[in-house]
Amino acid sequence: MVTRPDLAPAASWLDGYAAAASRGDLFGDASRPVAECWRKVAAGLSAATDGDASALQDATARHAADLGLAFRQTGDEDERSWPLNAMPLIVGAQEWAQVERGLIQRAELMEAVATDIYGEQKLVADGYLPAAVVAGSPFFARRMIGRTPPNGRFVHVYAADLARGPRGQWRVLQDRVRVAGGIGYALENRLAMSRAIGNLLADAHARRLSEFFARMVEGMTAACRRENPRIALMTPGRFNQTYAEQAHLARYLGLPLVEGRDLTVLDEKLYVGTIAGPKRVDAVWRWIDTTAMDPLSFDAKSQLGVPNLFDAWAGGGVEMVNWPGVEVLESAAFAAFMPRLCRTLLGEAPILPNVATWWCGQAVESSTVAARLEELALLPAFGQPVEGLSSRDPVAGASLDCDTRDALIEALWRRPMDYCGQEIVHLSTTPAIIDGQIVPRPFTVRAFVARTADGGWTVMPGGFARLSSRTALPTSLMGDGDLSADLWVVDDKPAAAHLGSRVAGEPPISRGGGILASQTADNLFWFGRYNERAEATVRVVRAILANPADSDGAVDHENAALPRLAALLVEGGAIEAPTAKLSIAKICARALTETRLPGGVAALMRRRQQAGMGLRERLARDFWRIVSRPMPSINVDRPQSMLSSARWLTEHFSALAGLISENMVRSAAWRFLEIGQRLERAQAICRMARRLTQEGDVIALGLLLDLCDSQIIYRSRYLTGPSANPVRDLVLLDPDNPRALVFQVAEIVAHLSALPSSRDDNIPEPPLRAARALLGELQAALAPDMTPERLEAIEAQLLALSDAISERYFLQLDNEDAERRTTLL
């Protein structure tokens, strides 16, 4: 436990904490050792921040943000910051042992029920389970009847929402067998807390989580029955509410994160499309519904799934975690029968009882619910909105007015099978830091169980704790005002050091970045392009702001360079043509803040962010922190403020360039990001040179040198001012200038040459041939040859090269993406 003799600076916080604890409204009925552990943890947390609870909460929030923790609620366009409470939820080892036994029993029950429903169906035939409870669920997959998993196991990962009553009894609120949502957040909460509080976790003898994840992956691996199988985490995509969690989980476990469009079924086996061709996928940890997984076998409207995937898993060509169709067990209607099924199938009473539930599809139960509605909650039986209940959330009968209550009872009598009644659970509380004060918050816990390599079960020694802002039972992962907390299972003595995976021996040496899915390569390519286009636009804006203007702030049209810079912004889609005739301040303000046009800096930064969302499992945390940093506020009425913003953005792009250069492994992923940047920079150089080398204007030539970061090297070579051909040679044809056109093309050729080929005849592929042809043309050219017409033709060649790269390495775009990217080009 934490000990510190001098806690005087923390006295005010601890005094308030002790007072609340003495009233019994912080710990509820926690055992004496656990309550004492809580007090010592609070003392350690307080000592670490000199008694400032707000500072502790701020530090925890900062570490959560550094880890990239975020989430969405239904209807959110942007992600929200992850609300992690700085106070952990503490459970004693003895109490948790009972929970573990109950969870394993519950997982075995889920397996047994799923085996019967999609197998012999004796539970329905023998009257233990009404047929309507199974067939009435929209998640019952009739096509899965008789489809037994190759290893005979339907459930690999099981989660349960648990409620702890005021007197310490634990009960199951809901079973979760479709998606183990929260398992990644439980891991990230622990990582954030360990960064924020240092050694306090070890001092409190909190159990580690790493062994659970190691054993879970070993169980998935053993189910594949192949040496070194490839297991992929299948996500609905970056707009899913918990995509950030899925990306973090995939990165931590070393699993490829794939979408349905990344996958293809060939000969009843599943493959992921990569830049090196299709690669076999042995198992899929799915985070999407069964009905969405194969549009040919289930929902034809699904755009998330993979055609013919049903044939692959039914034929044993791919293992599924969990087996499709098991989500039928999650309905409230099923919960009403679980106690009976536990005794029937396992011959045991439930260790963790359900929250009492009545399915109204039976006469006695429906009458009971109608009569006791004032003291019960009513909810949809199968997880779908029904008449009188517009959401899946339970509605307390006592909260309804007379008219609503009567209408709901009438609806219940018309279709009783659509409703369930449920007792209202009063939750135990845990300490939470709210606005710098320690207050009690009711909580629920999502606990996780996973198969091990020998077919047994392992329980996470912790879980995802949700601290509710309301007294009503939580029904989703996070609601408005809710907090998450790290769950600590604490022992009386220090636990033995975890030695890593239980698999004997160390893994074979491997180098490289693993497989690179075509969709990921596409995102990397466009991330680089959006980033480079935004930087080029900022450079032009900075050049405009750094030049003098008329007294009224209008563009000095006698200075031919400034209208040309404005024309560059028009050509790049940053502003509209009429805007180019306005004052400098308005031109630059529009270019920096434009979101409608494809070339505005704000629009490009947002698109870069969207592309980066699909790369979360690949981007280092420092990289992602810079990418997700919001643009500074811009005072569009003050050119000096805009110039400061442009300089900040330039430093932002330089920081990213440094991370890319110094921190990224030289894998195919790095090469595609580089190709995107080099291709975009080459096009920008062509546009700038075409606009600024006409007529040999000295000011315009000097601006071109500034835009291409070549002013210093020019001055060191030439003792005179800027001249047309020397400038053209330096920014277009000098192979040693990293900002020159020929340098960009040479880098593209080098990267394309290093990528894997799909040909067996060693003939270069079309993108490489096109890039080499352009490089040879530039290497043979002289400065006078680089006329505006020649530069325009080179731009067209670069556009064709971009198309060739997309056609060879990337997946086919949907209409919306294709239109958006065509507009950008």
GIRA-V274557 format. One record per residue. N is the residue number from 0. RES is the residue in three letters. PSI is psi in whole degrees, 0 to 359 (999 if undefined). OMEGA is omega in degrees with one decimal (* if undefined). D_FIRST is the distance of its C-alpha to the first C-alpha in whole Angstrom. Layout:
n = [N N]
res = [RES RES]
psi = [PSI PSI]
omega = [OMEGA OMEGA]
d_first = [D_FIRST D_FIRST]
This chain:
n = [0 1 2 3 4 5 6 7 8 9 10 11 12 13 14 15 16 17 18 19 20 21 22 23 24 25 26 27 28 29 30 31 32 33 34 35 36 37 38 39 40 41 42 43 44 45 46 47 48 49 50 51 52 53 54 55 56 57 58 59 60 61 62 63 64 65 66 67 68 69 70 71 72 73 74 75 76 77 78 79 80 81 82 83 84 85 86 87 88 89 90 91 92 93 94 95 96 97 98 99 100 101 102 103 104 105 106 107 108 109 110 111 112 113 114 115 116 117 118 119 120 121 122 123 124 125 126 127 128 129 130 131 132 133 134 135 136 137 138 139 140 141 142 143 144 145 146 147 148 149 150 151 152 153 154 155 156 157 158 159 160 161 162 163 164 165 166 167 168 169 170 171 172 173 174 175 176 177 178 179 180 181 182 183 184 185 186 187 188 189 190 191 192 193 194 195 196 197 198 199 200 201 202 203 204 205 206 207 208 209 210 211 212 213 214 215 216 217 218 219 220 221 222 223 224 225 226 227 228 229 230 231 232 233 234 235 236 237 238 239 240 241 242 243 244 245 246 247 248 249 250 251 252 253 254 255 256 257 258 259 260 261 262 263 264 265 266 267 268 269 270 271 272 273 274 275 276 277 278 279 280 281 282 283 284 285 286 287 288 289 290 291 292 293 294 295 296 297 298 299 300 301 302 303 304 305 306 307 308 309 310 311 312 313 314 315 316 317 318 319 320 321 322 323 324 325 326 327 328 329 330 331 332 333 334 335 336 337 338 339 340 341 342 343 344 345 346 347 348 349 350 351 352 353 354 355 356 357 358 359 360 361 362 363 364 365 366 367 368 369 370 371 372 373 374 375 376 377 378 379 380 381 382 383 384 385 386 387 388 389 390 391 392 393 394 395 396 397 398 399 400 401 402 403 404 405 406 407 408 409 410 411 412 413 414 415 416 417 418 419 420 421 422 423 424 425 426 427 428 429 430 431 432 433 434 435 436 437 438 439 440 441 442 443 444 445 446 447 448 449 450 451 452 453 454 455 456 457 458 459 460 461 462 463 464 465 466 467 468 469 470 471 472 473 474 475 476 477 478 479 480 481 482 483 484 485 486 487 488 489 490 491 492 493 494 495 496 497 498 499 500 501 502 503 504 505 506 507 508 509 510 511 512 513 514 515 516 517 518 519 520 521 522 523 524 525 526 527 528 529 530 531 532 533 534 535 536 537 538 539 540 541 542 543 544 545 546 547 548 549 550 551 552 553 554 555 556 557 558 559 560 561 562 563 564 565 566 567 568 569 570 571 572 573 574 575 576 577 578 579 580 581 582 583 584 585 586 587 588 589 590 591 592 593 594 595 596 597 598 599 600 601 602 603 604 605 606 607 608 609 610 611 612 613 614 615 616 617 618 619 620 621 622 623 624 625 626 627 628 629 630 631 632 633 634 635 636 637 638 639 640 641 642 643 644 645 646 647 648 649 650 651 652 653 654 655 656 657 658 659 660 661 662 663 664 665 666 667 668 669 670 671 672 673 674 675 676 677 678 679 680 681 682 683 684 685 686 687 688 689 690 691 692 693 694 695 696 697 698 699 700 701 702 703 704 705 706 707 708 709 710 711 712 713 714 715 716 717 718 719 720 721 722 723 724 725 726 727 728 729 730 731 732 733 734 735 736 737 738 739 740 741 742 743 744 745 746 747 748 749 750 751 752 753 754 755 756 757 758 759 760 761 762 763 764 765 766 767 768 769 770 771 772 773 774 775 776 777 778 779 780 781 782 783 784 785 786 787 788 789 790 791 792 793 794 795 796 797 798 799 800 801 802 803 804 805 806 807 808 809 810 811 812 813 814 815 816 817 818 819 820 821 822 823 824]
res = [MET VAL THR ARG PRO ASP LEU ALA PRO ALA ALA SER TRP LEU ASP GLY TYR ALA ALA ALA ALA SER ARG GLY ASP LEU PHE GLY ASP ALA SER ARG PRO VAL ALA GLU CYS TRP ARG LYS VAL ALA ALA GLY LEU SER ALA ALA THR ASP GLY ASP ALA SER ALA LEU GLN ASP ALA THR ALA ARG HIS ALA ALA ASP LEU GLY LEU ALA PHE ARG GLN THR GLY ASP GLU ASP GLU ARG SER TRP PRO LEU ASN ALA MET PRO LEU ILE VAL GLY ALA GLN GLU TRP ALA GLN VAL GLU ARG GLY LEU ILE GLN ARG ALA GLU LEU MET GLU ALA VAL ALA THR ASP ILE TYR GLY GLU GLN LYS LEU VAL ALA ASP GLY TYR LEU PRO ALA ALA VAL VAL ALA GLY SER PRO PHE PHE ALA ARG ARG MET ILE GLY ARG THR PRO PRO ASN GLY ARG PHE VAL HIS VAL TYR ALA ALA ASP LEU ALA ARG GLY PRO ARG GLY GLN TRP ARG VAL LEU GLN ASP ARG VAL ARG VAL ALA GLY GLY ILE GLY TYR ALA LEU GLU ASN ARG LEU ALA MET SER ARG ALA ILE GLY ASN LEU LEU ALA ASP ALA HIS ALA ARG ARG LEU SER GLU PHE PHE ALA ARG MET VAL GLU GLY MET THR ALA ALA CYS ARG ARG GLU ASN PRO ARG ILE ALA LEU MET THR PRO GLY ARG PHE ASN GLN THR TYR ALA GLU GLN ALA HIS LEU ALA ARG TYR LEU GLY LEU PRO LEU VAL GLU GLY ARG ASP LEU THR VAL LEU ASP GLU LYS LEU TYR VAL GLY THR ILE ALA GLY PRO LYS ARG VAL ASP ALA VAL TRP ARG TRP ILE ASP THR THR ALA MET ASP PRO LEU SER PHE ASP ALA LYS SER GLN LEU GLY VAL PRO ASN LEU PHE ASP ALA TRP ALA GLY GLY GLY VAL GLU MET VAL ASN TRP PRO GLY VAL GLU VAL LEU GLU SER ALA ALA PHE ALA ALA PHE MET PRO ARG LEU CYS ARG THR LEU LEU GLY GLU ALA PRO ILE LEU PRO ASN VAL ALA THR TRP TRP CYS GLY GLN ALA VAL GLU SER SER THR VAL ALA ALA ARG LEU GLU GLU LEU ALA LEU LEU PRO ALA PHE GLY GLN PRO VAL GLU GLY LEU SER SER ARG ASP PRO VAL ALA GLY ALA SER LEU ASP CYS ASP THR ARG ASP ALA LEU ILE GLU ALA LEU TRP ARG ARG PRO MET ASP TYR CYS GLY GLN GLU ILE VAL HIS LEU SER THR THR PRO ALA ILE ILE ASP GLY GLN ILE VAL PRO ARG PRO PHE THR VAL ARG ALA PHE VAL ALA ARG THR ALA ASP GLY GLY TRP THR VAL MET PRO GLY GLY PHE ALA ARG LEU SER SER ARG THR ALA LEU PRO THR SER LEU MET GLY ASP GLY ASP LEU SER ALA ASP LEU TRP VAL VAL ASP ASP LYS PRO ALA ALA ALA HIS LEU GLY SER ARG VAL ALA GLY GLU PRO PRO ILE SER ARG GLY GLY GLY ILE LEU ALA SER GLN THR ALA ASP ASN LEU PHE TRP PHE GLY ARG TYR ASN GLU ARG ALA GLU ALA THR VAL ARG VAL VAL ARG ALA ILE LEU ALA ASN PRO ALA ASP SER ASP GLY ALA VAL ASP HIS GLU ASN ALA ALA LEU PRO ARG LEU ALA ALA LEU LEU VAL GLU GLY GLY ALA ILE GLU ALA PRO THR ALA LYS LEU SER ILE ALA LYS ILE CYS ALA ARG ALA LEU THR GLU THR ARG LEU PRO GLY GLY VAL ALA ALA LEU MET ARG ARG ARG GLN GLN ALA GLY MET GLY LEU ARG GLU ARG LEU ALA ARG ASP PHE TRP ARG ILE VAL SER ARG PRO MET PRO SER ILE ASN VAL ASP ARG PRO GLN SER MET LEU SER SER ALA ARG TRP LEU THR GLU HIS PHE SER ALA LEU ALA GLY LEU ILE SER GLU ASN MET VAL ARG SER ALA ALA TRP ARG PHE LEU GLU ILE GLY GLN ARG LEU GLU ARG ALA GLN ALA ILE CYS ARG MET ALA ARG ARG LEU THR GLN GLU GLY ASP VAL ILE ALA LEU GLY LEU LEU LEU ASP LEU CYS ASP SER GLN ILE ILE TYR ARG SER ARG TYR LEU THR GLY PRO SER ALA ASN PRO VAL ARG ASP LEU VAL LEU LEU ASP PRO ASP ASN PRO ARG ALA LEU VAL PHE GLN VAL ALA GLU ILE VAL ALA HIS LEU SER ALA LEU PRO SER SER ARG ASP ASP ASN ILE PRO GLU PRO PRO LEU ARG ALA ALA ARG ALA LEU LEU GLY GLU LEU GLN ALA ALA LEU ALA PRO ASP MET THR PRO GLU ARG LEU GLU ALA ILE GLU ALA GLN LEU LEU ALA LEU SER ASP ALA ILE SER GLU ARG TYR PHE LEU GLN LEU ASP ASN GLU ASP ALA GLU ARG ARG THR THR LEU LEU]
psi = [160 132 140 120 327 102 24 318 338 11 317 318 311 325 314 324 315 322 317 322 321 333 346 10 7 312 349 238 30 144 160 314 322 318 320 321 319 315 319 323 316 320 318 318 318 317 326 337 22 38 7 100 325 321 321 316 320 319 319 316 323 318 324 319 321 328 353 21 131 167 167 150 163 128 348 135 322 157 154 153 147 123 86 123 141 347 127 163 124 129 135 154 321 317 320 331 321 320 318 314 319 322 318 318 318 321 319 321 317 316 316 318 315 320 320 316 318 12 250 335 38 333 319 316 325 3 11 341 122 139 327 334 327 302 336 348 133 349 2 119 95 328 345 355 128 358 96 136 145 325 5 10 126 325 124 323 124 141 151 134 124 144 139 120 169 338 15 359 136 139 154 122 316 142 143 110 353 301 131 54 135 343 324 323 326 318 314 324 317 318 317 317 318 328 324 330 2 235 4 326 311 321 329 358 37 137 147 158 344 323 326 314 323 314 327 314 323 321 318 319 316 327 341 339 32 148 134 58 160 117 128 145 118 115 150 344 174 350 1 151 327 30 321 320 315 320 316 319 316 319 317 319 351 32 139 135 116 154 169 324 348 345 151 144 126 123 44 29 152 137 146 134 123 172 344 12 178 140 138 137 122 331 149 123 102 140 29 161 155 316 340 357 333 105 342 336 338 251 113 342 353 131 8 340 193 120 136 12 328 314 325 312 328 329 2 14 346 140 144 136 109 170 135 140 347 344 350 335 350 349 152 329 319 322 329 337 357 319 317 318 327 316 324 313 324 348 26 153 149 131 319 103 156 156 133 127 140 123 126 3 1 143 312 316 318 322 320 314 316 321 329 22 330 333 2 171 149 138 158 141 331 25 15 144 140 176 127 345 102 353 179 353 144 144 121 128 326 342 355 143 171 315 315 320 315 318 323 321 322 317 322 319 329 315 74 331 348 358 153 145 148 140 152 120 133 124 148 160 163 152 142 149 113 116 41 1 150 121 157 141 135 147 157 161 133 115 156 139 142 151 146 176 331 8 357 200 148 140 133 126 63 208 190 114 131 125 112 145 355 166 341 154 135 144 354 179 308 137 176 129 354 158 156 160 153 127 121 125 115 138 161 332 160 139 155 145 136 128 17 204 149 355 130 144 163 157 157 151 137 142 165 179 16 190 149 105 148 321 323 318 321 314 319 315 313 332 313 321 313 318 315 322 318 318 319 319 318 322 319 316 316 322 321 314 334 357 152 158 171 169 333 6 2 163 134 97 350 337 99 341 322 315 329 321 319 322 326 321 322 314 327 1 19 330 166 160 316 330 331 345 359 188 162 317 317 323 310 324 316 317 323 326 357 129 341 317 148 341 3 148 315 319 318 321 323 319 325 319 319 318 321 333 327 4 15 326 351 336 133 155 322 320 312 326 321 318 319 358 127 153 146 153 143 125 101 353 353 108 327 323 319 324 321 320 320 322 320 316 321 318 323 312 325 322 318 317 322 318 319 318 321 335 339 132 141 63 182 327 313 321 319 323 317 318 316 314 315 321 316 320 322 317 319 319 318 314 314 317 322 322 328 357 2 139 4 31 123 317 316 319 321 321 322 318 320 314 330 14 42 12 317 314 327 314 328 338 324 134 3 174 175 131 152 302 317 321 315 316 319 316 351 320 356 112 347 355 113 351 9 155 312 326 319 315 321 320 320 317 317 318 316 324 330 349 152 147 147 2 149 352 5 12 132 144 162 315 320 320 318 319 319 322 317 320 317 322 317 323 333 351 158 161 315 339 341 67 166 323 320 320 323 321 322 321 317 322 322 321 317 323 319 317 320 321 316 317 323 318 340 163 161 134 151 170 320 313 319 318 318 317 328 321 319 317 999]
omega = [-179.7 174.3 175.6 -172.3 -173.8 179.1 -177.1 -179.5 -176.1 -170.5 -174.9 179.8 -177.4 178.2 178.5 179.0 -178.9 179.9 178.8 180.0 -178.9 177.6 178.2 -177.7 174.4 -172.7 -176.8 -177.9 -179.9 179.0 -176.7 178.9 -179.5 177.6 177.5 176.2 178.2 -178.7 -179.3 175.7 178.1 177.5 178.8 178.2 -179.7 -179.7 -177.9 -177.6 179.3 174.8 -178.8 -178.0 179.4 178.5 177.5 179.6 178.5 179.7 178.6 178.8 179.7 178.6 176.5 178.7 179.0 178.1 179.9 -178.7 -179.5 176.9 174.7 166.1 -178.9 179.6 179.9 173.1 -179.3 178.2 176.2 174.7 -176.6 -175.8 -178.5 177.5 -177.0 176.7 178.7 168.1 -172.7 176.9 180.0 -176.6 -178.3 177.9 -178.0 179.0 176.8 177.2 179.6 179.0 178.9 179.5 178.7 176.4 -179.0 177.9 176.0 178.1 177.5 179.5 -177.6 -179.9 178.9 178.5 -179.7 -176.1 -178.2 177.7 -173.0 -180.0 179.5 -179.7 177.5 -177.2 -177.2 174.0 178.4 -175.6 177.8 -179.3 -177.4 178.1 178.3 -173.6 -179.0 -178.7 176.2 -178.9 175.3 -176.0 -176.2 -178.4 -179.1 179.7 -179.5 179.4 -176.6 176.3 -179.1 179.7 176.9 -177.0 -179.1 -172.1 175.2 -179.9 -177.8 176.2 178.8 171.3 -175.0 173.2 176.8 -178.4 -177.7 179.5 171.2 -179.0 178.8 178.0 180.0 175.2 -177.8 173.2 179.7 -179.2 177.6 -178.0 178.6 -179.4 -177.6 -178.3 176.7 178.6 175.6 178.1 -177.2 174.4 179.8 179.6 179.7 179.9 -178.9 176.0 -174.1 -170.3 174.4 -173.0 -174.9 177.0 -179.7 180.0 179.4 -179.6 176.9 -179.0 179.6 -179.0 -168.8 -177.5 178.0 -178.1 177.8 -178.8 177.7 179.7 176.5 177.3 176.8 -179.1 -179.0 -178.5 -176.2 177.3 175.0 177.8 -179.7 -179.6 176.5 -179.7 -178.0 172.7 -175.1 -175.2 172.8 179.1 -170.3 177.4 176.3 -175.3 -176.3 -178.8 179.2 177.8 -178.5 179.7 178.7 -178.9 178.9 179.9 -178.3 -176.5 -179.2 -179.4 172.8 176.1 -172.5 171.0 -179.7 -177.9 175.1 -167.2 178.8 175.9 176.8 178.8 177.8 171.9 -174.8 -179.6 172.6 178.5 178.9 179.4 178.4 -178.2 -177.3 178.0 -175.5 172.0 -176.1 -178.9 178.5 169.1 -170.0 174.6 176.5 -178.6 174.9 -175.4 -179.3 -168.6 -178.2 -177.1 179.6 -176.6 -176.5 -176.8 -177.1 -178.9 -175.8 174.4 -178.2 -170.0 -175.7 177.1 178.1 177.7 177.3 -179.7 -178.5 -177.3 178.1 -179.6 178.5 -178.0 178.6 177.1 -179.2 176.3 -9.0 -178.2 -178.2 177.3 -175.4 -178.8 174.0 -176.9 -174.4 -172.3 176.9 178.7 177.5 -177.6 -179.2 -174.9 -175.3 177.9 178.8 -178.5 178.5 179.0 -177.4 -172.7 -176.1 -178.8 -176.5 169.9 179.6 175.3 174.8 -178.2 171.8 159.0 -173.1 -174.5 177.1 174.7 -172.7 176.8 176.7 -170.6 -177.4 -177.4 -179.7 177.6 178.8 -179.1 -179.9 -178.0 -175.1 -173.5 -179.1 -176.9 -179.6 169.7 178.6 -179.4 177.9 -176.3 -172.6 172.7 179.1 177.7 179.1 -177.7 179.6 178.1 -172.7 178.4 179.3 -174.0 173.5 177.3 179.6 -179.3 -178.7 -178.4 -175.3 172.0 -172.6 -176.9 -179.8 -179.9 -179.7 -179.8 -179.6 178.1 176.3 178.4 178.7 -179.9 179.9 -179.8 -175.3 -177.6 -178.7 -170.9 170.9 169.8 -176.1 178.0 178.5 -174.8 173.3 -169.7 169.4 -177.8 177.7 179.4 177.0 177.3 -179.4 179.3 176.5 179.6 176.0 -176.9 177.0 176.1 173.4 -175.4 166.4 -178.0 169.0 -177.3 -171.2 179.1 -178.8 174.2 173.3 -175.7 -179.6 179.1 176.9 -176.4 170.7 -177.6 176.4 178.5 -175.0 178.2 -179.0 179.6 177.6 179.1 -171.0 175.8 -178.1 177.3 -179.8 179.4 175.3 -178.7 177.7 -176.6 179.8 176.0 179.1 178.0 -179.1 175.5 169.6 178.9 176.3 179.7 178.2 168.2 -170.6 176.5 176.3 -179.1 177.5 178.0 176.4 -179.4 178.2 -174.8 177.5 -175.3 179.1 177.3 -176.9 175.8 179.2 -178.2 177.0 179.5 178.6 177.5 -178.2 -174.8 -177.6 -179.0 176.9 179.4 -178.1 -179.7 178.1 176.7 177.6 179.8 177.9 179.7 -176.7 171.8 178.4 -178.7 179.0 -179.0 -178.2 178.5 178.3 179.7 179.2 179.2 178.0 178.4 178.3 178.5 -179.6 178.1 178.4 -177.2 -178.0 -179.1 -177.4 178.7 174.0 -178.7 179.2 176.8 -179.9 177.8 177.4 -175.4 172.3 172.1 -171.0 -175.8 -175.1 174.7 178.1 176.2 176.8 177.9 176.4 178.0 176.8 -178.3 179.6 178.5 179.6 177.4 175.2 -175.4 178.8 -179.5 -177.8 -179.5 -178.2 -179.7 179.0 -178.1 -178.0 176.9 -175.9 178.1 179.4 -177.7 -177.5 -172.3 -175.2 177.2 -178.6 -179.1 -173.6 -175.6 176.2 -177.1 179.8 179.0 -179.0 178.3 178.7 179.2 174.1 178.0 180.0 175.9 178.8 178.3 178.3 -176.9 -171.2 -178.0 -179.3 -176.7 174.6 -175.4 177.4 179.3 -177.1 179.6 178.6 -178.6 -175.0 178.9 -176.9 175.2 177.0 177.4 -175.1 173.5 -172.9 179.7 -177.2 178.3 -179.3 176.6 178.7 177.6 176.6 178.3 178.6 178.0 176.7 179.9 178.0 176.7 177.0 179.4 178.3 178.0 176.8 179.7 178.2 178.6 179.1 -176.7 -170.8 -169.9 -176.2 173.9 -176.7 -179.4 177.5 178.5 177.3 -177.6 -180.0 175.0 178.7 179.5 178.5 -179.8 -177.5 179.7 179.8 179.4 178.5 178.5 179.7 178.8 178.2 -179.1 -178.2 -179.7 179.9 -178.3 -167.1 177.5 177.7 173.4 175.4 178.9 -176.2 -179.6 -179.8 178.5 176.5 176.4 178.8 177.0 178.3 -177.8 -179.3 178.5 -174.9 -176.5 -175.4 -178.5 177.5 -178.1 178.9 -179.0 -173.3 -177.9 178.6 177.8 -177.0 175.2 -168.8 -173.3 174.4 177.9 177.9 -178.5 -176.0 -173.5 -179.0 -165.8 -178.7 -175.8 -179.5 -179.7 -176.8 176.9 -178.5 179.8 -176.9 178.0 180.0 -178.1 177.8 177.4 178.0 178.6 -179.4 -179.3 179.5 179.2 -176.8 -179.1 179.7 -179.6 177.0 -177.8 177.6 -174.9 178.8 174.1 -179.3 -179.8 -174.2 -180.0 -179.2 178.3 179.9 -180.0 178.6 178.7 179.2 178.5 178.6 178.8 -179.5 179.6 179.6 -174.8 172.9 -175.1 -179.7 179.9 -171.4 178.6 176.3 179.6 179.0 178.9 177.5 177.9 177.8 175.8 178.6 177.3 178.1 176.4 178.7 177.9 177.1 178.7 -179.2 177.4 -179.8 -177.8 -177.3 -167.0 -170.7 175.7 176.4 -179.4 170.2 -173.4 -177.4 179.6 -179.1 179.7 -178.5 -176.1 175.0 177.5 179.4 -179.8 *]
d_first = [0 4 6 10 13 15 15 19 20 18 19 22 19 17 20 21 18 18 21 21 19 21 24 22 23 20 18 21 21 17 16 14 11 11 12 9 7 10 10 7 8 11 10 9 12 14 14 15 18 19 18 21 20 23 22 19 21 24 22 21 25 26 24 25 28 28 27 30 29 32 34 37 38 41 44 42 44 41 37 35 31 28 27 23 21 18 16 15 16 13 15 13 15 17 19 19 21 24 24 24 27 29 28 30 33 33 34 36 38 38 40 42 44 44 46 48 49 50 52 53 53 53 51 53 56 55 54 50 50 52 54 54 50 50 53 53 49 50 48 50 51 54 55 52 53 54 52 50 47 48 45 45 42 42 38 36 33 32 30 30 29 27 27 25 27 26 26 23 26 26 30 31 33 34 35 35 37 39 36 32 32 28 27 28 26 23 23 23 21 18 20 20 17 16 18 17 14 13 10 8 9 8 5 5 7 10 13 16 19 22 23 24 26 27 28 30 32 33 34 36 38 39 41 43 44 45 44 42 42 42 40 40 38 41 41 43 43 42 43 40 38 35 37 34 31 34 34 31 30 34 33 29 31 34 36 40 40 43 45 48 51 49 50 53 54 57 58 56 53 51 51 49 51 50 52 53 55 53 50 49 46 45 43 42 39 40 39 42 44 47 50 49 49 52 55 58 56 54 55 57 56 53 52 49 50 52 55 56 52 53 55 53 50 52 54 51 51 47 44 43 39 40 43 45 46 43 42 45 42 40 42 42 45 43 40 43 44 40 40 43 43 40 42 45 44 41 42 38 37 35 31 30 33 35 35 39 41 45 47 51 53 54 56 54 50 52 54 50 49 52 52 48 48 47 43 43 42 45 44 46 46 46 44 47 49 51 54 52 49 49 45 43 41 41 43 42 46 45 45 48 52 54 56 54 53 56 57 53 55 58 56 54 58 59 57 54 53 51 49 46 45 41 39 37 33 31 28 24 22 19 18 20 21 25 27 24 23 21 23 23 24 25 24 26 24 26 25 27 28 30 33 32 35 36 36 33 30 27 24 22 19 18 21 23 22 25 25 28 30 33 33 35 33 33 35 34 32 31 34 34 32 29 26 24 20 18 17 13 14 10 10 9 9 10 13 16 17 20 23 25 28 29 32 34 35 34 36 40 40 41 42 43 42 42 45 46 47 50 49 46 49 50 47 47 51 51 48 49 52 51 49 52 54 52 52 56 56 54 56 59 58 57 60 62 60 61 64 67 68 71 71 70 67 69 69 72 74 76 73 74 70 68 70 69 66 66 68 65 62 65 65 62 61 59 62 65 69 70 66 68 70 68 66 64 61 62 62 59 57 58 57 54 53 55 54 57 59 57 57 55 52 50 52 51 47 47 48 46 43 45 45 42 41 42 40 37 36 38 37 34 32 33 37 36 34 37 40 38 38 41 44 44 46 50 52 55 58 57 58 56 52 53 54 50 49 51 50 46 47 49 46 44 46 46 42 42 45 43 40 43 44 42 39 41 42 45 46 48 46 46 50 50 48 50 54 53 52 55 58 57 57 61 62 61 63 66 66 65 68 70 70 70 72 75 78 76 75 73 71 70 70 67 65 65 64 61 60 60 58 61 62 61 63 66 67 66 68 71 72 74 73 71 74 74 75 72 70 70 70 67 65 67 68 66 64 62 61 57 58 62 63 64 61 59 61 61 57 58 60 57 55 57 58 55 54 55 58 60 63 64 67 65 67 65 64 65 63 63 67 67 64 66 69 68 67 70 72 70 70 74 74 75 74 78 77 74 76 74 76 74 71 71 72 69 67 69 68 64 64 66 63 60 62 63 59 58 61 59 56 55 55 57 56 57 60 57 55 59 60 57 57 61 61 59 61]
